[in-house]
Amino acid sequence: MDFDVIVIGAGPGGYPAAIKAAKMGAKTAIIEREWLGGTCLNCGCIPTKTLIAGAETYQKILHAESFGINVNQPEIDYSAMKKRKDKVVETLKGGIGSLLKAHGITVFEGTGGFKDANTITIQSADGSSETITGKNIIIATGSTSTVPGFIPENDRVVESRSFLDMEKLPNSLLVLGGGYIGCELACMAAGLGVKVTVVELLDDVLMLLDKDVRLVVKKHMEKELGVTFLTGDALENIKATKKEVTATAGDQKLSADMLLVSVGRSPVTDGLNAEAAGIEVDERGYIQADELSRTNVDHIYCIGDVSGRIQLAHAATSQAMYAVEHALSDEEKIEEVVIPGVIFTTPEVGLVGFTEQEAKEAGLSYNVGKHFFRGLGKALASNETDGFVKIIADKETDVIIGAQCAGPHATDLISEMVIAIREEITAEELGNTVHGHPTFAEIWMEAAHAVHKVCIHAPPAR
């Protein structure tokens, strides 16, 4: 065999898998047809969060008077924001290339497809091809935006990748889909002055969250950013011209400069030729993998979005570590199941473990503890008081089984609860753990005390 490990795809699952394999002494190759870092780095997580950071900075400047600072009317230079976003992406992409080179990993540019279970043919963009063989193969080809067939093709109709690559924002925007990607991009655009309307077929947006948590996000987006939500109706009669996009949602007639389609992700398997290796693919196009990331072919693994499991970059990275360890050492470590979700709306959201709704549906007996940012000294000092945190603890054992946070720095704060749930810490133990003051993190200590109605900085329970 030419290589001990071949990785197909260099996204947040693929390139860490290659580096891990090289660190374990394996002769490793990685194949990527577009960019190192994949969707996450180039047209997903990183560019989105870079532009969101710009929008949040603009909003802070607009409200600087609350800190006693007077600022003349700020101006948005979106082309400069995009250049900054591109520079961040290029810096990180260069870092990945340097890491792969430093670890002696062979990088192939092109589309990798199976010739048989151990042989990969690499088709380059110039039409040339070459073939390599590997003892172990890891599929990490990721996913792409889903665009339903009823959506018209037009320059004014875009998905997230095209939206993030625009040189200029529209004055008005329709967003089809109220999931986390749609709401993140809605916050970014609205934060920069775009008139945004979000249309969601379900009864509410961000349905993976408990109702009280998503209400915090919706209220802020409506009140502070001017976002309009239309839920419970399909977006229909979509027409796109050179000047605008028109549509209907229920009895509402809508028009905007642009339509952003954000209704989910689809697996990337074109050119993979999985059937040549005997790999099972389900009816939706996802490659089946077990808790060790193994496909039905023992030496072929599948990680990340293309496996149809949880579609998060950090989940793909975690799966990569376990897949490589199993492939090279036969150590059967089952992948992590305590995976946090982080949503970069305004305000941010973090969640891990059971939501309260999920606990109810599972028939679990539990206690809930909440604490609001408005009761936190650091939040008041920073003028970031929207939202709250919530801890869900098993009623009998007091072990923490879930947590959600909607508010400032939620995507960072949730990590403490990932550790708490993974290590089966009780609410009492967390409440008795001394947190620094004044900090945002001490809100978890307050919420843990609230589980047992002994929170000092809260009024008596009714």
N, C-alpha and C positions, 0 to 999 in steps of 0.2 A: 504494500500500500504506500501511496505517496505521503499520506498524512495520517496521524493518529486521530485527529479531530478536524472535521470540516464544518464550518458554521455558514449557513446560508442566510444572509441578512445581517446588517451591522447597526441595528437600532439599539434601544436600551436593554434588550435581551441578548442580542447577538454579539455585540462587541465585548460586554462583560464576560460572556461565555468563552470567547476566544482568549481573553486575557487570563481568566481563571485556568483554562486548559494549559496555556503556556506556563503559568506559574507552577503547575503540577508536573511540568517536564514533558508535556506532549508536543509533538511537532504539529503545528496548527496552521490552518488556512481559514480565511474568511472571504466570503463573496458578497459584493454589494453592487447593485446596478445603478444606484442613483447617488446617495450621499451617506457618508459616515455619520452615525447618530440617528439615522432613520427619521420617521415622521416626528417623533417627540422633539428632537433637537432642531430640525429644519423647518417644519411647518405645523407644529403642534404646541407642546408644552412650553418650550423655551421662548419662541417668538411671541406667543400669546401673553405670557407672564411679563415679558419685557415691555410690550405695549401697554398692558394693564398697569404696570408700574408708572409709566408715563402719564396715563389718564388719572391715576390716583394722586400723582404729584401735582397735576393741574388742579384737581379738585381741592387739594390742601391749600394751594396758593389762593384760590378763590375764597376760601374761608379763613385766610390768615388773620383777619381782623379779630377773630375770637381769641387769638394769642396776643393781641395788642400790637399787631404788625400791620401797617398800611402798605398795600401794594397797588401800583397802577394796574389797569386792566391787562392781564397777561394775554399773549397771543400764542396760538398753536401753530407750530411748523411741523406738519405731519410727515413731510418728506424727510426732515431731520430725525424725527422719531423712528421712521423706518430704517434710515441709515444706521442709527444706533442699534436697532434690532438686528440688522444684518451683520453688524460688527460683532455683537455678542455671539451670534450663531457661528460666524467664521472662527472666532477665537476658540470656542468650545470644540468645533469640528477639527481645528488644527491640533488641539490637545489630544483628541482621540487618535488621530493619525500618528502623533508622536508616541503615544502609549503603545499602539500596535507595533510600531517599528522597534521601540525599545525592548519589547518582549519577543522579538524575532518572529512575528506572525507574518505569514505571506498573505498579501491582500490582492484579490483578483477583482477587477472591475467588469461587471457584466451580469447577466441573468443566469443563475444556477439552476439547472434542471436535471432530474434523475435520468440516467441511462439504464441503470439497474440499481440494486439495493446498496452497492458500494461505490458506484461510479457517477460522477457529476460532470455534465457538459456545461461549459461556461460560454454563453453567447455574448460577444462584445457588441457595442453600439455600431462599430464599423463593419459588422457582418462576419468577422472572423470568430473562430471558436477553438477551444482547447478542452481537454478532458483530464480530470484528476480523480484519484481514488482515495477513500478514507475508511479506516476501521470503524469510526463512529461519526455520525452525521447529526447535526443539530439544526432543525428548521426554525428560523426566527424571522419570517418574512413580513410579519405585522399585518396592518389593516389599512383601509382607505375609506374616505367618506362615502357614505351611501347616498346616491341621488336617484330617487324613484323615477320610473318611466314617465309619469305624468308631468314632470317638471320640464318646462320648455328650455331649449338651448338658446342662450342669449348672453351677451357680454354683461348684461345687468343682472344675471342670475349666477350666483357663485356658491361654492362650498368653502369650508374653512381655509383650505390651503390657498385658494385664489384670493380670498378676502384678506388674508395676512400678507399677501404679496402686492397689494395695491399701493400706488404712490399717493393716492388721495382718497379721503373718506367721502362717502355720499352725504348729502344733507339729511336724507331720511332713509330708513332701513327697515324692511320687514325681515323678521327672523322666523323661519319655520322650524319649530322644535324647541321645547323648553327644558331640555336636559342640561347637563352641566356645561357642555361646550357652547350651546346656544346662549345660555345665560351669562357665561363668562364673556363671550364676544359682545353680547348686548351691553353689559356693564362697561366694557372698554369703549365702545362706540358712543354710548350715551354720556359717559364721563368726559368725552371730548366734544360734546355739543351736538351729536347726531340725534335726530328724533327717531326713536326706536319703538317698534311694535313687535311683541313676541306672540306668535300664534301656536298654541299647543292643543292637539286633539284630546288629550286626557283632561281630567277635571282640574288639574293643577300642574304647575311646573315643579321641577326638582322632586319628583315623586319618590325618589330613594330616601328622602328625609322625612322625619316625623313632621306632622302638620305645624306644630308650634315653632319648629326650627325653620322650615321653609317660609313661614309667614314673616319672620324677621327679615329675610333676604328680600322677599317681594315688597314689603312695606318700604324698605330703604330704596330699592330700585325705583319704585313708583314716586315716592315723595322727594328724594334727593336727586335722582338722576332723570326723572321724567319719563321712565319707561312705561308703556302701556301693555297690559297683558290681556289676551283674548284666549280663554281656555274653554274646552268642551266642544269645540267645533273644528271641522277640517278646513284647511285652506283650499279653496276651490276656484275654478274659473280663472286660473292663473294665465295672464297674458303679459308678454314682455315686448316692448318696442324699443326704438333707439333712445327714447326719452324717459320711459318709466316702466314700472311693473305694477299691474293692477290685479286684484283678486277679491274674493269674498270669503268671509268667515261667519257662518250663520247668516244673520241679516245685515252684517256690517260690510260696507263696500270700502276697500282699502286701496291705497296707492302709495308708492314710494319710489325713490330713485333706484333702489336696488333690493334684491331678495337674496338673503343668505339661507341656504339649505343646511340644516343641522339635525338630521333625523337618525343618526346612528353610524356605525362603522361596519365594513364588510371585509372578510379575510382576503389577503393578497396571495393567490396561488397560481396566477397566470405564469406560464412558462416553467412551473415547478415539475410538471409531469410526474406527480406523486404515484400514479397508478403503475408506472414502470418499476417502482420499488415495492409494490404491493401494499402501499400505505392506505389505511382506511380514511376516507373523507366523508363527512356527513352530508345530509341533503342541503344544508346551508353553505357548504363549501369549507367548513372548519375541519382541521385535522384532529382526530381524536387522540388524546393523551391521558395517561393515568396520573396518580398523585406523585409519581417520580418523573413525570414528563416524558415517559416512554410511549411511543406509538405501538401499534401491533407488530411492528418489526423491531426486534430486540435492541439492535444497535443504532436505531434511528429515534431521535428525540424531537419534541416539538414544544416550544416555549412562547409565551407572550400572546398577543392578540389573535394570531392565526390559529391558536389552539381552542379558541372559543371559550376560554375560561375568563377570569376577571381581566378586563381590558384597561390595565393601568401600567405605566412604565415601570414603577417600582416593583410591581408584582412580577413582571417579566424578568427583571434583574435578579430577583430572589429565585425564581424558577431556574434561571441560568446556572446559579451556583450549585444547586442540588443536582441538576441534570449532569453537569460536568463531573461532579464528585462521584455520582453513580456510574457514569460511563467509564471513568478511569480507575476507580477503586472498588467498585461493586458495593459501596457503602450505601445502604438503602435508607437514606434520610428522606422522610416525607416532607414535601414543601410546606412552607409556612402558611397557615390559614388565618392568622390575625393580620389582616391587611387593611391599613387605613385608607379612607377616601379623603381627598383634599380638593376643594372646589374654590377657584379664585374669582368668585363673584365679589361684589361690594355690598355688605361685608363678606369676608371669607367664611368658609364652612369646613369643618373637619369632622369625621365620624369614623368609628371603629366598633366592631362587635355588633350586638343586637341593637336595632332601633327599638323604641317602645312598641311600635306597631308590630314588628316582627316578634317581639317577646309575647305580646298578646296572642298573636296567631299561633305561636308554638305552645300556648297553654302554660307558660311559665309564670311562677309567682315571683314578684319582684318589688323592690322599693325604688323610688326615684328621688334624687337630690338635685336641685337647681340653684344656681347663683347667677345674678345679673351683673354685667359689667358696670352698670351705673352705681353699684355698691362697692366698687373697687377703687382704691385710692389712685393707683397708677393709671387706670382708665380715665378718671376724671382729670388728672393732671395732663394727660395726653389728648384730652377732648375726643376720646374714642369710647363712647359709652353705649353704643347700640349692641343689643344681643345678650346672650347668656350661654352658660354651659349646663349640660345635663348628664348625670351619672345614673346608670341603671345597675342595680345590685341584686343578686339572687336573695330572695326573702329569707330563705333558710340558712344559707351559708354566709351571706353578706359579701360573697365574692363578686367583684365588678365584672359584669358581662357585656356592658355596652356604654358608649359615651358619644355625645354629639356636642359640637360647639359652633355657634354662629356669632361672629364678632371679630374684633381686631386680632390679627395674628393667629387666627384659628388653625391655619394650616401648619403652623409650627407647634402650637399648644397641644394638638391632638397626639403628638408623639409620646407625651407622658402617659397617656391612657393606653396606648398600644403596649407599652411595657407593663402597665398595671394589669391589663387583661391577660397578656401572655404569661405573666408570672403569677397569675391567680391571686392578686392582692385584694384584700377586703376593703370595703369603704371605710371601716374604722381604722385600718392600718394606714390608708392614704390620708385620712383626716388627721392622724397623729404624726404624720411626717412633716417636719418643719420646712416651710417654704420661705424664701427670701421676701422681704417687704421693703418698699412697695414694688411689686412685680405683677405682670399679667398672669404668670403661672400659678400664683397663690389662689386663683379663682377655683382651681380643682380641689384644693384643701377645703375651701368654703363649701363647695358643692358636696364633698364627701361628708362633711359634718351635717349638711342639710338632709342627707339620706336618713339620718337618725334624729332629725329635728333639733339639733344642738348647735346650729350655726350661730356664731357670735354676731356677725355683721348682717343680720337679717331680722325682721320683726318676728314675734312669736307666731308659730303656725296656727292657722284658724281651725 
